[in-house]
Amino acid sequence: MAHSSLAVQPLVGGVVDAIERVVAGVPASREHVVEAPAAAAHRLARRAAARAAALSGTLALPPGILGLLTVLPDLVAIWRIQAQLVADIAGLYGRDMQLTRSHLLYCLFRHAASHVARDFGVQAGERFVMRQLSGGALKSVLGGVGLSLTQRVAGTTASRWLPIVGAAAVAGYAYFDTLQVAKTAVRMLEVKAVQAGAEA
């Protein structure tokens, strides 16, 4: 068991480093405020999900050892698409200037690592409080996220040995995963909109 744990650590470290690179800076939104932001967000999400699926499916096509080399670049590319999607959705709600690394991490990984909700954000009634974590606390949370996501990496790695079937599965997951990110972002921003309205 100890040997297995030691073998996983470098992979977890690689995932954590990749996440840190992705959220090193919050992307600038390419969208502006609209009257029906939820509907516009849904359209953006479908386009981003299709792009993520196409990219992930293509990267999963190389077989065997060559395919294994694409696992982490695949994840990073998908996270970058998703990070831009969150920023664009924030722009639709007029909240792009308020988007932080914590918001980004929450939206990207809430559905994949359940403890992220507890560590980053607390919803109380119609209020959503996002905690800004210190450097040390953020690193600790990232370690937990990295450990959770290592299971996905392991599954993605296995799919490289079945290129056609594996590529379809990886593409499908990337599509679904991106839609989940969008749903989390919309929920967070809808609560913030209600909160801002109540305070106005």
N, CA, C and O of each residue as an XYZ file, in Angstrom:
800
protein
N       0.824     -1.203      0.000
C       0.000      0.000      0.000
C       0.861      1.256      0.000
O       0.580      2.211     -0.724
N       1.925      1.248      0.828
C       2.822      2.406      0.897
C       3.504      2.631     -0.437
O       3.667      3.767     -0.881
N       3.911      1.515     -1.087
C       4.570      1.625     -2.392
C       3.610      2.235     -3.414
O       4.008      3.077     -4.219
N       2.342      1.806     -3.378
C       1.337      2.334     -4.297
C       1.134      3.828     -4.070
O       0.994      4.601     -5.018
N       1.120      4.225     -2.779
C       0.947      5.637     -2.443
C       2.109      6.471     -2.971
O       1.908      7.574     -3.479
N       3.336      5.935     -2.849
C       4.511      6.649     -3.353
C       4.450      6.801     -4.864
O       4.875      7.822     -5.406
N       3.914      5.772     -5.555
C       3.830      5.819     -7.009
C       2.840      6.870     -7.478
O       3.004      7.449     -8.552
N       1.789      7.125     -6.658
C       0.757      8.077     -7.039
C       1.218      9.518     -6.839
O       0.773     10.412     -7.559
N       2.104      9.755     -5.871
C       2.497     11.114     -5.510
C       3.012     11.957     -6.685
O       2.592     13.105     -6.831
N       3.921     11.415     -7.536
C       4.386     12.241     -8.663
C       3.248     12.642     -9.602
O       3.245     13.745    -10.150
N       2.279     11.736     -9.785
C       1.151     12.026    -10.656
C       0.286     13.127    -10.051
O      -0.139     14.050    -10.746
N       0.032     13.019     -8.748
C      -0.739     14.055     -8.056
C      -0.019     15.398     -8.166
O      -0.638     16.426     -8.440
N       1.306     15.375     -7.946
C       2.088     16.603     -8.049
C       1.997     17.223     -9.429
O       1.897     18.443     -9.565
N       2.031     16.381    -10.457
C       1.910     16.879    -11.829
C       0.555     17.513    -12.088
O       0.467     18.536    -12.766
N      -0.507     16.911    -11.549
C      -1.856     17.449    -11.716
C      -1.978     18.787    -10.988
O      -2.530     19.744    -11.532
N      -1.464     18.854     -9.757
C      -1.521     20.101     -8.980
C      -0.769     21.223     -9.704
O      -1.263     22.347     -9.795
N       0.418     20.915    -10.215
C       1.203     21.923    -10.948
C       0.433     22.416    -12.179
O       0.442     23.604    -12.500
N      -0.232     21.477    -12.857
C      -1.002     21.839    -14.051
C      -2.165     22.755    -13.697
O      -2.436     23.726    -14.404
N      -2.857     22.442    -12.594
C      -3.977     23.281    -12.160
C      -3.473     24.682    -11.826
O      -4.095     25.677    -12.200
N      -2.346     24.755    -11.121
C      -1.785     26.058    -10.750
C      -1.457     26.893    -11.980
O      -1.664     28.106    -11.982
N      -0.943     26.246    -13.030
C      -0.624     26.977    -14.263
C      -1.899     27.511    -14.916
O      -1.930     28.638    -15.411
N      -2.939     26.695    -14.910
C      -4.188     27.094    -15.567
C      -4.820     28.299    -14.873
O      -5.318     29.210    -15.535
N      -4.799     28.303    -13.531
C      -5.476     29.377    -12.799
C      -4.501     30.467    -12.331
O      -4.841     31.284    -11.476
N      -3.302     30.471    -12.890
C      -2.316     31.486    -12.501
C      -2.872     32.883    -12.744
O      -2.579     33.813    -11.992
N      -3.663     33.028    -13.783
C      -4.325     34.300    -14.061
C      -5.741     34.031    -14.537
O      -5.973     33.089    -15.296
N      -6.685     34.842    -14.103
C      -8.078     34.679    -14.529
C      -8.213     35.223    -15.944
O      -7.841     36.371    -16.189
N      -8.736     34.432    -16.889
C      -8.857     34.925    -18.273
C      -9.777     36.135    -18.363
O     -10.707     36.280    -17.570
N      -9.516     36.991    -19.323
C     -10.407     38.128    -19.579
C     -11.647     37.622    -20.290
O     -11.550     36.791    -21.192
N     -12.807     38.113    -19.895
C     -14.051     37.698    -20.543
C     -14.131     38.268    -21.958
O     -13.703     39.392    -22.217
N     -14.682     37.477    -22.854
C     -14.895     37.946    -24.231
C     -16.355     38.343    -24.438
O     -16.758     38.691    -25.548
N     -17.149     38.289    -23.358
C     -18.585     38.558    -23.451
C     -18.965     39.806    -22.654
O     -18.241     40.246    -21.761
N     -20.126     40.357    -23.009
C     -20.653     41.534    -22.320
C     -22.003     41.194    -21.692
O     -22.590     40.153    -21.985
N     -22.480     42.072    -20.837
C     -23.750     41.850    -20.138
C     -24.896     41.714    -21.142
O     -24.987     42.476    -22.105
N     -25.769     40.729    -20.900
C     -26.950     40.530    -21.744
C     -28.178     40.440    -20.843
O     -28.058     40.272    -19.629
N     -29.360     40.555    -21.449
C     -30.596     40.545    -20.665
C     -30.940     39.161    -20.133
O     -31.513     39.037    -19.050
N     -30.598     38.128    -20.881
C     -30.911     36.758    -20.449
C     -29.596     35.969    -20.339
O     -29.297     35.138    -21.197
N     -28.817     36.231    -19.288
C     -27.490     35.614    -19.200
C     -27.495     34.092    -19.089
O     -26.587     33.435    -19.597
N     -28.510     33.523    -18.428
C     -28.550     32.068    -18.264
C     -28.691     31.363    -19.615
O     -28.023     30.362    -19.875
N     -29.564     31.894    -20.466
C     -29.758     31.305    -21.793
C     -28.497     31.467    -22.644
O     -28.091     30.544    -23.350
N     -27.890     32.643    -22.570
C     -26.652     32.879    -23.319
C     -25.539     31.979    -22.804
O     -24.727     31.481    -23.585
N     -25.499     31.768    -21.486
C     -24.485     30.884    -20.892
C     -24.659     29.461    -21.382
O     -23.676     28.758    -21.618
N     -25.905     29.030    -21.536
C     -26.175     27.670    -22.023
C     -25.632     27.489    -23.438
O     -25.056     26.450    -23.763
N     -25.820     28.503    -24.270
C     -25.303     28.430    -25.651
C     -23.771     28.390    -25.642
O     -23.160     27.596    -26.357
N     -23.161     29.249    -24.831
C     -21.698     29.244    -24.725
C     -21.182     27.899    -24.238
O     -20.173     27.393    -24.730
N     -21.888     27.322    -23.261
C     -21.475     26.049    -22.679
C     -21.495     24.935    -23.718
O     -20.577     24.115    -23.766
N     -22.526     24.898    -24.544
C     -22.623     23.848    -25.563
C     -21.493     23.966    -26.578
O     -20.931     22.960    -27.011
N     -21.160     25.213    -26.960
C     -20.062     25.406    -27.917
C     -18.727     25.010    -27.289
O     -17.914     24.336    -27.921
N     -18.508     25.430    -26.048
C     -17.250     25.093    -25.365
C     -17.147     23.587    -25.140
O     -16.068     23.010    -25.267
N     -18.270     22.951    -24.804
C     -18.277     21.504    -24.568
C     -17.938     20.746    -25.852
O     -17.200     19.762    -25.824
N     -18.489     21.216    -26.981
C     -18.194     20.567    -28.265
C     -16.715     20.730    -28.611
O     -16.082     19.802    -29.115
N     -16.166     21.921    -28.336
C     -14.743     22.168    -28.605
C     -13.867     21.291    -27.711
O     -12.878     20.721    -28.171
N     -14.234     21.187    -26.434
C     -13.474     20.365    -25.492
C     -13.520     18.895    -25.895
O     -12.510     18.194    -25.833
N     -14.700     18.434    -26.309
C     -14.850     17.035    -26.712
C     -14.011     16.719    -27.945
O     -13.354     15.680    -28.007
N     -14.036     17.627    -28.931
C     -13.265     17.407    -30.162
C     -11.771     17.370    -29.858
O     -11.050     16.515    -30.372
N     -11.314     18.289    -29.030
C      -9.900     18.353    -28.685
C      -9.475     17.114    -27.893
O      -8.461     16.487    -28.198
N     -10.263     16.772    -26.875
C      -9.921     15.647    -26.015
C      -9.965     14.333    -26.793
O      -9.099     13.476    -26.622
N     -10.962     14.180    -27.635
C     -11.078     12.966    -28.436
C      -9.905     12.810    -29.392
O      -9.409     11.702    -29.593
N      -9.457     13.920    -29.986
C      -8.325     13.880    -30.908
C      -7.035     13.506    -30.184
O      -6.247     12.699    -30.677
N      -6.827     14.103    -29.003
C      -5.616     13.811    -28.238
C      -5.589     12.377    -27.714
O      -4.524     11.838    -27.412
N      -6.769     11.765    -27.610
C      -6.832     10.390    -27.103
C      -6.631      9.347    -28.209
O      -6.581      8.152    -27.919
N      -6.517      9.780    -29.468
C      -6.385      8.829    -30.575
C      -5.051      8.097    -30.652
O      -5.040      6.906    -30.963
N      -3.913      8.766    -30.378
C      -2.643      8.031    -30.462
C      -2.651      6.836    -29.505
O      -3.020      6.983    -28.340
N      -2.247      5.651    -29.986
C      -2.317      4.452    -29.144
C      -1.103      4.267    -28.235
O      -0.042      4.850    -28.459
N      -1.286      3.450    -27.217
C      -0.181      2.980    -26.384
C       0.609      4.074    -25.695
O       0.049      5.047    -25.189
N       1.933      3.895    -25.685
C       2.829      4.801    -24.973
C       2.715      6.228    -25.488
O       2.731      7.180    -24.708
N       2.600      6.374    -26.805
C       2.474      7.715    -27.387
C       1.234      8.409    -26.834
O       1.257      9.604    -26.540
N       0.162      7.652    -26.697
C      -1.079      8.206    -26.162
C      -0.947      8.644    -24.718
O      -1.572      9.619    -24.301
N      -0.127      7.922    -23.945
C       0.045      8.260    -22.533
C       0.638      9.653    -22.360
O       0.363     10.342    -21.377
N       1.457     10.057    -23.331
C       2.099     11.370    -23.244
C       1.107     12.515    -23.412
O       1.422     13.661    -23.091
N      -0.103     12.207    -23.919
C      -1.092     13.267    -24.154
C      -2.038     13.460    -22.976
O      -2.854     14.382    -22.999
N      -1.953     12.611    -21.939
C      -2.934     12.662    -20.855
C      -2.957     14.016    -20.153
O      -4.007     14.656    -20.087
N      -1.827     14.459    -19.632
C      -1.802     15.727    -18.899
C      -2.026     16.933    -19.819
O      -2.776     17.837    -19.451
N      -1.395     16.979    -21.015
C      -1.710     18.085    -21.932
C      -3.197     18.153    -22.278
O      -3.751     19.239    -22.453
N      -3.842     16.983    -22.376
C      -5.278     16.920    -22.642
C      -6.042     17.617    -21.521
O      -6.898     18.463    -21.779
N      -5.730     17.260    -20.276
C      -6.413     17.859    -19.133
C      -6.199     19.369    -19.084
O      -7.140     20.128    -18.854
N      -4.961     19.800    -19.301
C      -4.649     21.229    -19.252
C      -5.424     21.983    -20.333
O      -5.967     23.057    -20.072
N      -5.477     21.428    -21.536
C      -6.188     22.077    -22.639
C      -7.677     22.206    -22.316
O      -8.282     23.244    -22.582
N      -8.266     21.158    -21.747
C      -9.684     21.191    -21.393
C      -9.926     22.213    -20.288
O     -10.890     22.975    -20.346
N      -9.051     22.230    -19.278
C      -9.226     23.191    -18.180
C      -9.124     24.619    -18.686
O      -9.826     25.502    -18.194
N      -8.256     24.857    -19.666
C      -8.134     26.220    -20.210
C      -9.423     26.627    -20.939
O      -9.877     27.765    -20.813
N     -10.003     25.706    -21.693
C     -11.289     25.981    -22.357
C     -12.354     26.286    -21.303
O     -13.147     27.215    -21.452
N     -12.356     25.483    -20.232
C     -13.355     25.659    -19.181
C     -13.139     26.956    -18.401
O     -14.106     27.624    -18.033
N     -11.885     27.314    -18.148
C     -11.593     28.563    -17.444
C     -12.078     29.760    -18.259
O     -12.647     30.704    -17.712
N     -11.848     29.713    -19.567
C     -12.329     30.792    -20.436
C     -13.848     30.836    -20.428
O     -14.442     31.914    -20.437
N     -14.480     29.661    -20.410
C     -15.940     29.587    -20.368
C     -16.474     30.257    -19.101
O     -17.430     31.029    -19.167
N     -15.867     29.971    -17.955
C     -16.300     30.587    -16.691
C     -16.156     32.107    -16.784
O     -17.057     32.841    -16.376
N     -15.036     32.578    -17.314
C     -14.822     34.022    -17.454
C     -15.862     34.644    -18.388
O     -16.376     35.730    -18.120
N     -16.166     33.949    -19.482
C     -17.151     34.467    -20.431
C     -18.549     34.516    -19.807
O     -19.296     35.471    -20.017
N     -18.894     33.482    -19.042
C     -20.196     33.475    -18.370
C     -20.264     34.605    -17.348
O     -21.296     35.262    -17.217
N     -19.172     34.835    -16.627
C     -19.132     35.959    -15.685
C     -19.358     37.285    -16.406
O     -20.009     38.186    -15.878
N     -18.814     37.395    -17.616
C     -19.022     38.603    -18.417
C     -20.481     38.816    -18.765
O     -20.959     39.951    -18.784
N     -21.199     37.723    -19.043
C     -22.628     37.816    -19.365
C     -23.417     38.387    -18.193
O     -24.423     39.073    -18.376
N     -22.939     38.089    -16.978
C     -23.607     38.578    -15.767
C     -23.020     39.912    -15.276
O     -23.460     40.457    -14.263
N     -22.021     40.429    -16.008
C     -21.392     41.669    -15.595
C     -20.515     41.510    -14.360
O     -20.294     42.468    -13.619
N     -20.013     40.287    -14.142
C     -19.220     40.001    -12.946
C     -17.772     39.653    -13.270
O     -17.039     39.191    -12.395
N     -17.353     39.866    -14.508
C     -16.024     39.413    -14.917
C     -14.899     40.076    -14.126
O     -13.865     39.453    -13.884
N     -15.090     41.332    -13.723
C     -14.045     42.029    -12.984
C     -13.927     41.533    -11.540
O     -12.934     41.797    -10.862
N     -14.951     40.814    -11.081
C     -14.949     40.310     -9.705
C     -14.498     38.850     -9.617
O     -14.408     38.294     -8.522
N     -14.216     38.232    -10.762
C     -13.844     36.822    -10.793
C     -12.421     36.635    -10.247
O     -11.489     37.313    -10.680
N     -12.269     35.715     -9.299
C     -10.963     35.458     -8.689
C     -10.510     34.028     -8.982
O     -11.257     33.232     -9.551
N      -9.277     33.717     -8.584
C      -8.773     32.346     -8.726
C      -9.644     31.368     -7.950
O      -9.893     30.253     -8.408
N     -10.107     31.786     -6.775
C     -10.950     30.907     -5.965
C     -12.258     30.579     -6.684
O     -12.701     29.431     -6.683
N     -12.877     31.602     -7.304
C     -14.100     31.354     -8.077
C     -13.821     30.360     -9.204
O     -14.593     29.433     -9.450
N     -12.704     30.582     -9.874
C     -12.346     29.738    -11.016
C     -12.151     28.288    -10.585
O     -12.687     27.371    -11.207
N     -11.388     28.087     -9.527
C     -11.157     26.735     -9.015
C     -12.460     26.077     -8.572
O     -12.683     24.893     -8.825
N     -13.318     26.852     -7.911
C     -14.600     26.338     -7.449
C     -15.426     25.833     -8.632
O     -15.967     24.728     -8.593
N     -15.519     26.649     -9.680
C     -16.328     26.269    -10.845
C     -15.730     25.075    -11.601
O     -16.459     24.193    -12.055
N     -14.406     25.057    -11.730
C     -13.763     23.989    -12.497
C     -13.850     22.631    -11.821
O     -13.971     21.609    -12.497
N     -13.788     22.609    -10.484
C     -13.602     21.322     -9.812
C     -14.655     20.957     -8.772
O     -14.532     19.915     -8.128
N     -15.682     21.776     -8.588
C     -16.691     21.483     -7.574
C     -17.339     20.120     -7.809
O     -17.517     19.347     -6.868
N     -17.692     19.824     -9.063
C     -18.400     18.565     -9.363
C     -17.465     17.361     -9.360
O     -17.910     16.228     -9.178
N     -16.167     17.601     -9.561
C     -15.211     16.487     -9.646
C     -14.593     16.150     -8.293
O     -14.198     15.009     -8.053
N     -14.512     17.137     -7.418
C     -13.917     16.940     -6.091
C     -14.851     17.593     -5.080
O     -14.810     18.808     -4.883
N     -15.691     16.786     -4.440
C     -16.789     17.313     -3.629
C     -16.332     18.238     -2.506
O     -17.069     19.148     -2.126
N     -15.144     18.027     -1.973
C     -14.690     18.865     -0.861
C     -14.394     20.294     -1.285
O     -14.256     21.173     -0.434
N     -14.294     20.543     -2.600
C     -14.016     21.897     -3.074
C     -15.139     22.841     -2.639
O     -14.881     23.991     -2.285
N     -16.382     22.355     -2.665
C     -17.512     23.189     -2.250
C     -17.333     23.626     -0.801
O     -17.578     24.783     -0.460
N     -16.909     22.703      0.042
C     -16.731     23.005      1.463
C     -15.536     23.938      1.688
O     -15.591     24.836      2.529
N     -14.471     23.718      0.937
C     -13.246     24.485      1.149
C     -13.320     25.910      0.618
O     -12.743     26.825      1.205
N     -14.033     26.099     -0.495
C     -14.032     27.408     -1.141
C     -15.280     28.243     -0.901
O     -15.195     29.449     -0.667
N     -16.436     27.595     -0.959
C     -17.651     28.393     -0.919
C     -18.701     27.837      0.012
O     -18.786     26.626      0.220
N     -19.501     28.727      0.571
C     -20.595     28.333      1.441
C     -21.848     29.057      0.981
O     -21.855     30.282      0.860
N     -22.918     28.293      0.722
C     -24.174     28.909      0.341
C     -25.102     28.865      1.543
O     -25.372     27.797      2.092
N     -25.587     30.030      1.945
C     -26.507     30.117      3.076
C     -27.753     30.844      2.599
O     -27.750     32.064      2.438
N     -28.824     30.081      2.374
C     -30.027     30.674      1.806
C     -29.741     31.177      0.409
O     -29.339     30.412     -0.468
N     -29.952     32.479      0.202
C     -29.697     33.063     -1.114
C     -28.356     33.800     -1.151
O     -28.079     34.550     -2.087
N     -27.541     33.585     -0.142
C     -26.226     34.214     -0.119
C     -25.150     33.180     -0.425
O     -25.224     32.040      0.034
N     -24.175     33.576     -1.184
C     -23.050     32.696     -1.507
C     -21.779     33.415     -1.091
O     -21.448     34.479     -1.613
N     -21.077     32.820     -0.149
C     -19.853     33.436      0.358
C     -18.656     32.637     -0.139
O     -18.515     31.456      0.180
N     -17.795     33.282     -0.918
C     -16.597     32.634     -1.439
C     -15.410     33.075     -0.599
O     -15.092     34.262     -0.519
N     -14.767     32.112      0.019
C     -13.610     32.439      0.854
C     -12.354     32.584     -0.005
O     -12.094     31.764     -0.885
N     -11.592     33.620      0.260
C     -10.305     33.794     -0.413
C      -9.239     33.143      0.470
O      -8.954     33.624      1.566
N      -8.665     32.070     -0.006
C      -7.739     31.297      0.808
C      -6.318     31.866      0.753
O      -5.899     32.429     -0.258
N      -5.594     31.706      1.852
C      -4.183     32.100      1.890
C      -3.383     31.147      1.014
O      -3.885     30.100      0.607
N      -2.145     31.508      0.728
C      -1.303     30.673     -0.132
C      -1.183     29.245      0.375
O      -1.300     28.293     -0.397
N      -0.945     29.094      1.697
C      -0.791     27.757      2.270
C      -2.073     26.948      2.206
O      -2.051     25.762      1.877
N      -3.206     27.597      2.525
C      -4.495     26.911      2.494
C      -4.860     26.532      1.062
O      -5.410     25.459      0.817
N      -4.550     27.421      0.117
C      -4.837     27.142     -1.290
C      -4.033     25.931     -1.763
O      -4.554     25.070     -2.472
N      -2.780     25.875     -1.371
C      -1.923     24.748     -1.758
C      -2.480     23.439     -1.204
O      -2.452     22.411     -1.882
N      -2.986     23.480      0.028
C      -3.562     22.295      0.657
C      -4.802     21.828     -0.099
O      -4.976     20.635     -0.344
N      -5.668     22.785     -0.468
C      -6.879     22.442     -1.217
C      -6.510     21.871     -2.583
O      -7.104     20.893     -3.038
N      -5.525     22.489     -3.231
C      -5.088     21.997     -4.542
C      -4.571     20.561     -4.448
O      -4.792     19.751     -5.349
N      -3.880     20.255     -3.346
C      -3.405     18.884     -3.155
C      -4.556     17.913     -3.086
O      -4.493     16.827     -3.662
N      -5.622     18.297     -2.380
C      -6.808     17.446     -2.295
C      -7.486     17.278     -3.644
O      -7.916     16.180     -3.999
N      -7.580     18.378     -4.400
C      -8.174     18.314     -5.742
C      -7.334     17.409     -6.642
O      -7.864     16.584     -7.386
N      -6.004     17.581     -6.558
C      -5.108     16.758     -7.375
C      -5.279     15.284     -7.092
O      -5.268     14.466     -8.013
N      -5.437     14.934     -5.819
C      -5.622     13.536     -5.444
C      -6.923     12.996     -6.009
O      -6.962     11.875     -6.517
N      -7.997     13.790     -5.924
C      -9.296     13.362     -6.463
C      -9.235     13.175     -7.972
O      -9.790     12.220     -8.516
N      -8.547     14.109     -8.646
C      -8.509     14.052    -10.103
C      -7.570     12.970    -10.631
O      -7.641     12.600    -11.802
N      -6.697     12.468     -9.770
C      -5.782     11.410    -10.193
C      -6.548     10.174    -10.652
O      -6.088      9.458    -11.541
N      -7.703      9.917    -10.061
C      -8.535      8.786    -10.479
C      -8.979      8.963    -11.923
O      -8.983      8.012    -12.705
N      -9.358     10.204    -12.273
C      -9.751     10.466    -13.656
C      -8.564     10.276    -14.596
O      -8.694      9.703    -15.677
N      -7.402     10.768    -14.160
C      -6.192     10.618    -14.979
C      -5.905      9.142    -15.226
O      -5.544      8.746    -16.334
N      -6.071      8.325    -14.168
C      -5.820      6.889    -14.309
C      -6.770      6.268    -15.327
O      -6.367      5.435    -16.139
N      -8.030      6.681    -15.277
C      -9.001      6.154    -16.239
C      -8.694      6.605    -17.654
O      -8.824      5.838    -18.608
N      -8.284      7.862    -17.777
C      -7.919      8.405    -19.087
C      -6.705      7.673    -19.648
O      -6.629      7.392    -20.844
N      -5.760      7.371    -18.765
C      -4.563      6.648    -19.189
C      -4.924      5.281    -19.747
O      -4.395      4.865    -20.778
N      -5.821      4.585    -19.069
C      -6.235      3.251    -19.524
C      -6.868      3.318    -20.904
O      -6.705      2.399    -21.707
N      -7.599      4.410    -21.191
C      -8.287      4.513    -22.479
C      -7.315      4.616    -23.644
O      -7.683      4.327    -24.783
N      -6.071      5.026    -23.374
C      -5.084      5.156    -24.450
C      -4.724      3.814    -25.074
O      -4.169      3.774    -26.172
N      -5.031      2.719    -24.393
C      -4.723      1.402    -24.951
C      -5.842      0.912    -25.861
O      -5.687     -0.104    -26.538
N      -6.974      1.625    -25.885
C      -8.083      1.305    -26.781
C      -8.438      2.589    -27.527
O      -9.456      3.217    -27.234
N      -7.601      2.982    -28.488
C      -7.675      4.326    -29.054
C      -9.043      4.778    -29.553
O      -9.486      5.870    -29.197
N      -9.733      3.967    -30.373
C     -11.001      4.437    -30.949
C     -12.095      4.512    -29.886
O     -12.734      5.550    -29.712
N     -12.302      3.402    -29.177
C     -13.309      3.373    -28.116
C     -12.932      4.359    -27.021
O     -13.779      5.094    -26.514
N     -11.643      4.367    -26.659
C     -11.169      5.272    -25.613
C     -11.364      6.726    -25.983
O     -11.760      7.530    -25.140
N     -11.093      7.079    -27.237
C     -11.240      8.466    -27.681
C     -12.689      8.919    -27.571
O     -12.962     10.050    -27.167
N     -13.620      8.034    -27.930
C     -15.043      8.367    -27.831
C     -15.449      8.589    -26.375
O     -16.203      9.511    -26.065
N     -14.942      7.735    -25.491
C     -15.271      7.859    -24.065
C     -14.685      9.141    -23.484
O     -15.360      9.855    -22.742
N     -13.434      9.433    -23.818
C     -12.769     10.636    -23.314
C     -13.472     11.890    -23.833
O     -13.661     12.850    -23.087
N     -13.857     11.882    -25.108
C     -14.560     13.026    -25.697
C     -15.899     13.242    -25.004
O     -16.276     14.375    -24.704
N     -16.616     12.147    -24.752
C     -17.911     12.239    -24.076
C     -17.771     12.809    -22.677
O     -18.589     13.618    -22.237
N     -16.724     12.378    -21.981
C     -16.520     12.891    -20.622
C     -16.157     14.374    -20.646
O     -16.632     15.145    -19.812
N     -15.323     14.771    -21.595
C     -14.935     16.187    -21.704
C     -16.163     17.057    -21.961
O     -16.279     18.154    -21.415
N     -17.081     16.561    -22.798
C     -18.320     17.296    -23.100
C     -19.146     17.464    -21.825
O     -19.548     18.572    -21.471
N     -19.391     16.334    -21.141
C     -20.179     16.342    -19.912
C     -19.526     17.219    -18.847
O     -20.201     18.014    -18.193
N     -18.224     17.075    -18.677
C     -17.474     17.801    -17.657
C     -17.582     19.305    -17.874
O     -17.753     20.065    -16.920
N     -17.483     19.731    -19.124
C     -17.558     21.160    -19.450
C     -18.944     21.721    -19.158
O     -19.067     22.846    -18.673
N     -19.985     20.951    -19.446
C     -21.343     21.393    -19.125
C     -21.528     21.543    -17.614
O     -22.216     22.455    -17.157
N     -20.910     20.644    -16.840
C     -21.010     20.735    -15.379
C     -20.332     21.995    -14.854
O     -20.831     22.641    -13.932
N     -19.194     22.338    -15.445
C     -18.487     23.570    -15.067
C     -19.392     24.777    -15.314
O     -19.493     25.670    -14.473
N     -20.044     24.793    -16.471
C     -20.933     25.902    -16.814
C     -22.104     25.991    -15.834
O     -22.484     27.083    -15.413
N     -22.673     24.838    -15.472
C     -23.803     24.835    -14.529
C     -23.384     25.407    -13.181
O     -24.124     26.180    -12.573
N     -22.200     25.029    -12.715
C     -21.702     25.548    -11.439
C     -21.508     27.055    -11.515
O     -21.870     27.780    -10.589
N     -20.934     27.528    -12.626
C     -20.701     28.968    -12.789
C     -22.025     29.731    -12.800
O     -22.150     30.771    -12.155
N     -23.009     29.217    -13.530
C     -24.310     29.895    -13.605
C     -24.973     29.935    -12.234
O     -25.505     30.969    -11.831
N     -24.945     28.803    -11.508
C     -25.544     28.777    -10.165
C     -24.881     29.803     -9.255
O     -25.558     30.540     -8.537
N     -23.568     29.845     -9.289
C     -22.829     30.782     -8.452
C     -23.189     32.225     -8.814
O     -23.422     33.045     -7.926
N     -23.236     32.534    -10.099
C     -23.489     33.898    -10.540
C     -24.944     34.311    -10.349
O     -25.228     35.480    -10.088
N     -25.875     33.350    -10.480
C     -27.294     33.649    -10.233
C     -27.491     34.041     -8.774
O     -28.205     34.997     -8.473
N     -26.856     33.298     -7.871
C     -26.954     33.620     -6.439
C     -26.346     34.987     -6.169
O     -26.896     35.779     -5.403
N     -25.210     35.263     -6.800
C     -24.570     36.568     -6.615
C     -25.451     37.698     -7.152
O     -25.483     38.788     -6.581
N     -26.170     37.433     -8.259
C     -27.049     38.445     -8.834
C     -28.207     38.754     -7.887
O     -28.572     39.913     -7.692
N     -28.775     37.706     -7.304
C     -29.854     37.883     -6.331
C     -29.346     38.657     -5.124
O     -30.005     39.560     -4.609
N     -28.157     38.273     -4.696
C     -27.522     38.914     -3.534
C     -27.296     40.399     -3.793
O     -27.573     41.242     -2.939
N     -26.786     40.707     -4.994
C     -26.516     42.115     -5.343
C     -27.824     42.908     -5.422
O     -27.890     44.063     -5.001
N     -28.868     42.264     -5.974
C     -30.169     42.927     -6.076
C     -30.748     43.244     -4.707
O     -31.339     44.304     -4.502
N     -30.574     42.314     -3.769
C     -31.105     42.512     -2.412
C     -30.375     43.634     -1.690
O     -30.946     44.321     -0.843
N     -29.083     43.811     -2.041
C     -28.289     44.829     -1.365
C     -28.438     46.205     -1.994
O     -28.070     47.220     -1.401
N     -28.996     46.222     -3.233
C     -29.115     47.499     -3.968
C     -30.171     48.408     -3.320
O     -30.407     49.517     -3.798
